[in-house]
């Protein structure tokens, strides 16, 4: 598999302190990413909160999926292109990139399309981190970046979230490593559903060590109503933004996304991936963007209304949780979270996983109103409230 590493990539890896022994792991990430255990949210849900043999009526609220699925316009576009699937149809990818760039105020060269956002996340880890240039992350946070770094032999530095707002502690992150390669911030955060303020993002970009890069994951941004940071990309900051259509747009199984960044930064991550993109995902994403002005606020409200109803129920039952602006809620069970997970499975409700730094908290994704009513019944029984 090492042939997928070009001579230029090999020289770069050696320069950053990786041994030739590590080349095989880099090659594995390039050629077999989707089969690796840290690939994306679905893989993590399968590995860390997996249940086999569930009945058809079981409630699955463990993977931050959007049960609304793709919008009608996207579904129609996908159906219409299926019969043409025997061709690569690169023009559909170009159309997606152009429209995405126009909506973000970015030149086409600043937008790199992907099948979701997991691939560029892993590629950024491969491109910018090493044993001497660590990945700096918030804790708790989305595990995929950390797992990718450890897989290839890069160091990882965890920094606790702020105690008051559960935001990324950017000042502590900057102090955490003398020569960081990559800072990873997901906002709203996964799993807490909390925002890191725009001012903090700007502070990190202005005060981080030279040569380091900020990877800003905006997978859940549309659910929050917060402003995007695309203008910082347009201003040529040391920043790569990740976007996906898996969350608000309801296309987790269809795989569409993008990375935004300066062309020179995108050029550094691009060699670590290859292959044509799924035309179904590209046309679905394009159709979604064409109706985004109405679709985004409509879906944001639907999900927020269900989330706030669940939180009101938790308040009524005096159950502690982290206030969220996303499609998931971290709930403190007061005992080992895995015990609650297992008890919920017996009630035919699969909730999300726990994080080592917060062992009594479980992450609960927001499903449909009916699904969350079943959750309340089951959780009330398990929690004896």
Helices and strands as residue ranges (DSSP letters): G 2-4, H 7-15, G 20-22, H 23-32, G 33-35, H 41-48, E 59-61, H 72-82, H 90-104, G 108-110, E 111-114, H 118-128, E 135-139, H 144-152, E 156-160, H 170-175, E 182-186, H 198-207, E 213-217, H 221-224, H 230-234, E 239-244, E 257-261, H 263-270, H 279-290, H 292-316, E 328-332, H 337-346, E 349-351, E 361-365, H 369-383
